Every structure is written in structure tokens, then in C-alpha cells.
Amino acid sequence: MASIARRKFDVLIVGAGGSGMRASLQLALAGLRVAVLSKVFPTRSHTVAAQGGIGASLGNMSEDHWHYHFYDTVKGSDWLGDQDAIEFMCREAPQAVYELEHFGMPFDRNADGTIYQRPFGGHTANFGEKPVQRACAAADRTGHAMLHTLYQQNVRARTQFFIEWMAIDLLRDAEGDVLGVTALEIETGEVAILEAKATLLATGGAGRIYAASTNAYINTGDGLGMAARAGIPLEDMEFWQFHPTGVAGAGVLLTEGCRGEGAVLRNASGERFMERYAPTLKDLAPRDFISRAMDQEIKEGRGCGPSGDHVLLDMTHLGADTIRRRLPSVLEIGRRFANVDIVREPIPVVPTIHYQMGGIPTNLHGQVVAPAADGSQRVVNGLYAVGECACVSVHGANRLGTNSLLDLLVFGRAAGNHIAGAGLAASAHKTLPNDAADPTLTRLARLESARDGEYAQAVAGELRRTMQQHASVFRTQAGMDEGVRKVAALRARAEGIGLKDRSRVFNTERVEALEVANLIECAEATMVSAAARRECRGAHTVKDYERPADDPQFPLGRNDRDWLRHTLWLREGSRLAYKPVNLKPLTVEPIPPKLRTF
Amino acid sequence: MAGPSDAGTPPSSRSFRIFRFDPDRDDKPRMQDYRIALDGGERMLLDALLRLKAEDPSLALRRSCREGVCGSDAMNINGRNGLACITNLQDLTDPIVLRPLPGLPVIRDLVVDMTQFFKQYHSIRPYLVNDSPPPEKERLQSPEEREALEGSYECILCACCSTACPSFWWNPDKFVGPAGLLQAHRFIADSRDEATAERLDDLEDPYRLFRCHTIMNCVDVCPKGLNPSRAIGRIKELLVKRIV
């Protein structure tokens, strides 16, 4: 270990997307020594691809209240979201958006100069009565505008970035405290130990465990893999959101803001089929609901195209002006990825993997919590997680559109504040065990020495096809059980990955191999958690457990008696544990579970 | 789950000539020829490059969002800067010649060192400056004032423009370059920003702004269809107005 460079910081943030940079800004302003590590230049992080908006009950368009937002989010989560966390997020939302505006965010504006808000799926006024305009938007580039704004403010605050550094493993001591990470500087191939009094994981989701995904190539669940290898559980990983409108064949996202601005989904006969499935919210029902309806239409032979394998998103009635002003990127994507001029013709879409509801379990401050030997939930000293890699849990079994960007802002800030309030500048670094970096070095050495190893992407490709086949919109018990076996086999195959490229300099094959190690953890957590949950809830729909809405025992297949609880997957032995859902908000009345129709 | 139906092109093979340089092994750069069988599912240049990378994993390139919004995969494609992920293979003639962005040091293959590019970006104070105590809610901005940011804030910092600019090639340390100046304009144009005078002072310099000779390569190559040249013109107008 003597040969490895060591650097020390007060705080280490892994990931420079929306949540990581919101946290780093808070910490830099508090005067702490912060290092932010990122595989890519900060503005290339996947937050940049978010299109539609940030949910906050500003009430700029019509009456709105955070209570309504709270209700919508609880119902959207199919009651799996923790109501204390949901209250915290929805109550903080307006402040989080105003702050971002003060940072320079170029929001669209209303005639009176306030922030423009558009309708979005599952967002209603007066507890489900009618759609409300809650999504604070910058055209259909909200994530881009937000990520750049946060980077800009970090430039101003002189945050120290380590760009194109990939974190490999968490470092824990015998007491289980996290003392930093091992990391690879991609340009030089050097491995270093970065010590910190607090380590914040903000590495985003693992959407690349699926073949058809709206996610960037970098979304390989690195923080989740690191946590799993360090013995920290992953929560609710069976819940993956299929976004209803991915461009058929390309996977590229078309924002729900299209439907917010008035677009509708049509089947082969031109019918606006969502009217049948969700009479009140129609095309603005939550995503799990719409994706299932689309899949149903396709399965029952009402899909479009020569193979009947997609439906159409119709924006032709919106007019060129609205489309150019509110949906310019969608216009561009239609032309580039589907040869479709959305002003004139509808565009083929299919439900496409988009968002990971589960993640590393945390409390409201972003502190990672894990079960202790006695079964109680304990804070892991020195470790925080925020954003898509974390599960606090505000999204439960299905996230509402616009709540992801909000999650990044609210919990990025909360974690930053909590770390800033911990008095770290005055405390000393704990002593790092001598063998702390050994697992990383062993893993890297094995990669280097595997002369005839397989290319990482060959294994990853097979993994993605497996997940796509066995953990999709509609799942079956037999299919998931088979998926569990296949993923276990792929884990063994991943051990045989090797490198053809032996260069030290910007070796992307090495990075990909390290990423696949993280993908495997996320895929196995997903598959095993899914196969064990014997009900239908939110995005987890299993044919074997489907029931009608008027089922006396389990309406719509949701089994609150046995399954109103969070899954915890532990890597060692691929073991599952469970913990209760928090149904008690902080200050308001709870929203008790009820039938989920729209 | 519905499968993809919209294939790009029929199965074919395409030829590439790609700049290769690995400082760990090579004394000097070389061009390497490839012929790659495509199955028809590859629509964009990036799709083909990832197919090629499965056969030769040693080829280094940056990529992330694969939809033209993160700005990672800028490169010189058949002599013209662009993003691999939104360059349609059908629009390219063979052999497809790929080089790193011109004018920046090469780290390896198609990966360039962007330090100088970002240094110029950082030099324009790329953040809103407004030290007045903020209101309880949002700062108000009329739709017309917001409109002034259109065409500037959308920049993805891919560096296609600056590395296509001869003025930037000659003076990368002194000339801000089109990308940086576009962002300078974004903040000058923002009704909420209070540092317009300082921003203009900073740019009133024979090199920082006035090395732009309206060659317009920046406009020609911008993958987002932005017009840095027009933004630079507006900054020059403001400087003139200030004197008058």
C-alpha cells in the first residue's frame, strides 16, 4: 500500500450530477475542504438529460399547496414511499426551486415574470381532483439548465473537482465506519486512496442494467456496487420505472412534458386509449399506469406499425409555435432519431427503462442506514448517499415525473447541511487500516492478469438482455425465478472478464470492466428482490398476482397485509431482509393506503 | 415488452480511418483502417464506433448520453467537428475519417485534453452575479427578458466551435473562443445579472474578444444550431454603445 498515493479531505463527494453538486455547493459555502470526484466532466452527468421540470407547489399558474404534492407523491408511490421523507421533500420544494432561480437557473417565465409551470403525470390539485401545473420548466431542457447552473455556482464557490476519476471501492474500518474510497484516475491509470471524514455517494442510477434504456452509458450504478461490496444493503431494487415515451427502437426519452403540453397517446385505430384506463387524469396518469396500459394495447393487438409493437405519441394538434417554444429538444429528437416531424405526424413510442426507485437506504439527512446485528436500523458513520443512487424513500414503488430533479435539490442540500453541521473541520481523520485498499488492488490485478478474459461489454450485453426479458413491465413468477438463475450465472461469467488493452493511459476498457462489476450487483439486487415480492405494487407488476380493482382481498393485486414493507438486499449470500414503511409524516395527517385509480 | 421496430439501415459494412495514439506505447500518431460489419440497428456514428470497440476495445473515446445533450463525444468527422451520437451514418461517406478535435493536446486516440478550453470558459465568470439580497420567492423576469437567453444557455460545452476556430488555434491562451464568449453573452444578456459593466471591461481586450474575425466556423459546426458569432457581435455592439 505504500506505493499508492493518499490524499485527505474533509468531505468526498462521488458524482457531480445534480445532487452531488447541490451538496458540494452547500459544503463549499460552509468552508469545508471538499473534493468532488466524477467519471465525466460535471456538465456531462446524466442530470443533463432531464427534460420536463422540477415539481414544486409554487402555485404560479393556479392554486396549489405542498399538501397536494405530498398526497400525489404518496399515492404515486403506491404507498411504498416513506411519508416523513415525502413530506420533507414536498414542503422544501418551493424553497429549493427559488434558490435555484437565485443561482441563475433560466426558467421559462409567465407574463407576470414568475416561473412557468406545466402539467405533469400524477400531479393534481385538491387531492386528486384535477391536473395541476406544478412542473417548473426551462423549455424541455430543465435538467441541462439545472446542471449547468449548479456547476456554475460551484465554479464561483471554487469547489475542487477531480474530473475523470472513477471511485472503485469504499474503505471501511473494523468498526464499520467509512473512511473514504479508492479511485482510478482515468487519464493516468493511477489508483489512489482518497480519505475523508464524510463520503457522499451521488453516483446516479443503474439504468444500464437494461437493454432498452433512456439512460446515459455512464449510468452503471457505481455507488450501488461500491455500497453492496462494502456490506451495505440496497433497498427496493425491484422497482424500476418504465417511462412511457421512449422513441421506439432508439430508447431516447421524450419528456412527459409533451403530454403536459397536451400530447396524447393513440393506438393503431387512432383511439386515445388512456381515456379508458384513467378516466380522470387520462394521458397524465402516473408512469407505471401508462406504461402498463401501453403494453396492454400492444399485447391485445392494437399496437402500431408493421409489427404492431409500439403506440403513437400525437402532438400534431399543439401547433408549431408551442412545440418550438416549449418542446424544442423533442422536435430535434424526433427528426434525428425517428425521421419524424412531430409538428406534422405522431411519433412511435414504447415504454423504456428510465429510473431506479430503489437504492442505498438513507435517512432524511442523507445518512446511510443499515441493519445492525440486533435488526435495528443504524447510521453508517461517515457515509451519505443522495439522488438516484439513494433510497430515502420518496419514490416508493413508482416515482412521479419532476420528483427526481426535486429529490436531487432537496436531499443534496439536506445532506450538505448535515455534513456542514457535523463539525468535521475540527475533527481528525480516523486511522485507515493498512489493508484497506487490498480488495481494490486484488480486483485490478486479476483484471490485468486475465490474458484470455472476455470483453466486459459482451457480459454486460447478455446481462442487459436478461434483465429486459425477465424484469420488464409485466413480470411473471417463473420468469423472475429463471432471471435469478441467469444473473447468478452471469456473475460467475463476469469473474472471467479480462483486458485486451494494457495501456495505462485513458484505458476505457478498464473503466468498462469496473462498471460491469457494479452492474452485476444492481442486476442481482433487482432480480432477487423482484422474485421475492409476491404482489403487484407500482412498477412491480407480476401476472401471477394480478387482481381486479374490486378484489375483496388484494385490490389491483396489492397486498398490504404482507408486502407493505421495504426490501433490503444484501450481497453476502444474496440475502433479503425487510423493514417497515414509515406511514407517519412529520407534521400532517398520514395518507392511509387505499385503492389506486386515476 | 415491445421490441424495437425502427431499424436504421440494412446490414452493411462501413470503412473507417481513425486517428490512433497511445502515449504509453506509441512514439507518434498513426491512422488505422477498420472495416466493420453493421447489422442495421446502428443509426448514428457512435453506435458504429461502439460496435467497432467490441472488436478493438483499445480504441479510446468519450461518450455518455448518446443523444446530443452531454457534449462528450465531440470529434472531427470527415474533416468537420461534430458529435458522434447525433451524426447519422447515412450522411457520411466512406472511409469515415475520424480525428480528435483539432488544436487541443491529444490524451489518447479521440480523447483530447480540454483544460485550455475550460480555462477560457471559467475566465468569463460563468455564473450569475447578483449580490442583492434575493426576494423570498423568485426574482421576476419577463418572458421578453428570458427570451434574451435563448440561443446561449443551451450550450453543451462540447468544444466543437472553439476547436474549429482558427483564432482559437493561434491564441488558445488569450482568445476566449466562441464557446466562452457565447456564455459571456448568456450572462451579459441576463436581466438578473449585475456584473454587466465588469463583464464588458474584462472582454474589452485585443485578444479576449477581438481576436474573433467572424470566420463563422463556429456557427457552421455547432451541433446544437447555436450562433456564437451573433452573440460575439452583440457583445461588440454593447461595447460600442458604451462609448457613445
Interface residues (C-beta under 8 A of the other chain):
Chain A: V40 F41 T43 R44 S45 H46 V48 A49 L58 P94 V97 Y98 E101 H102 F103 G104 P106 F107 D108 R109 N110 A111 D112 G113 T114 I115 A138 R141 H144 A145 H148 T149 Q152 Q153 V155 R156 E187 A212 A216 Y217 I218 V247 A248 G249 A250 V252 L253 D295 I298 G303 G305 P306 S307 D309 H310 S329 E332 I333 R336 F337 A338 P348 V350 P351 Y455 Q457 A458 Q468 S472 V473 F474 L499 K500 D501 S503 R504 V505 F506 N507 T508 E509 E512
Chain B: M1 A2 G3 P4 S5 D6 A7 D22 P23 D24 R25 G41 R43 L50 K53 A54 P57 S58 A60 L61 R62 R63 S64 C65 R66 E67 G68 V69 C70 G71 S72 I86 N88 I107 R108 D109 V111 M114 F118 H122 R125 P126 Y127 L128 N130 P134 E136 K137 E138 R139 L140 Q141 S142 P143 E145 R146 L149 Y153 E154 I156 L157 F187 D190 R192 D193
